[in-house]
Amino acid sequence: MAALGGDGLRLLSVSGPEPEPESTALNGAGPGLCCWVSVCSCLSLACSYVGSLYVWKSELPRDHPEVIKRRFTSVLVVSSLSPLCVLLWRELTGLQPGISLFTLMGFRLEGFFPAALLPLLLTMILFLGPLMQLSMDCPWDLANGLKVALAPQAWAQCLTDMRWLRNQVIAPLTEELVFRACMLPMLAPCTGLGPAVFTCPLFFGVAHFHHVIEQLRFRQGSVGSIFLSAAFQFSYTAVFGAYTAFLFIRTGHLIGPVLCHSFCNYMGFPAVCAALEHPQRCPLLVGYVLGVGLFLLLLQPLTEPRLYSSLPLCLLLDQTGDSATSLCS
């Protein structure tokens, strides 16, 4: 939590003819208290989200359809109520940003289509190597593959598959809503946008540690391998969380992070070891390197804020007296 120290503990000020004392601007809350309210609010959201998965007592594994259905219910309830936490945070800090809550959380029509398409395109470029690997190992050619992918029967089957719904719809939507749309507006005024990009994913990464409980419970490996897997998953999800936080700030929309999350859940972690042993490893490795290179080259241009109109979090910081960062331009 080093990002919350020093200059990060900036008090929000309200502009006016005569600047109010900092404590008055936040209803008497000091800078440390202001940031602790933000951090505690985020912790409460993370604990509520993970806790909702365990309100149902069952001896069945997490992938059982009945367990998934029950967890859908509790997670959707918690996620639907999560904006109330942002409202409570706003009352406790005295912050009145002059922006509607839904706009602040990335629900807006302005710039919607580029926000839906460009971040997804950028993510697909990053996964150029794995996509090539998938197409090489696919039993169908391009025409038959598209026919299968677009067939109504295939989509109907997906929509009745509880695991598919969890991984591609419910988890991306609810996790991005709670861990990005709700947490970033609370963290940004305290830490600034840059540190918030790296602070917010810590809550997201830690929230995935609950898988350890189930793996130990059902003895899905040795204790050492389970904790090693959990540490790897924390690192991966924290990096991914920083990326989607960056997308949320730069586009001002929730739709981009949700679609990218769904795509990454489908692709999984790139199978680099399998690529090294693949019969066509040379073109695959070129695809991996080219994908990463193009991603880094296009990261800034495809997330240029001017493509998405005004950015709610940047407006929030402007209205509270904080200077804009490079993320806003």
Summary of the structure (lengths in Angstrom):
residues: 329
radius of gyration: 21.4
end to end distance: 26.3
largest distance: 70.9
contacts: 1027
relative contact order: 0.15
helix: 74%
strand: 0%
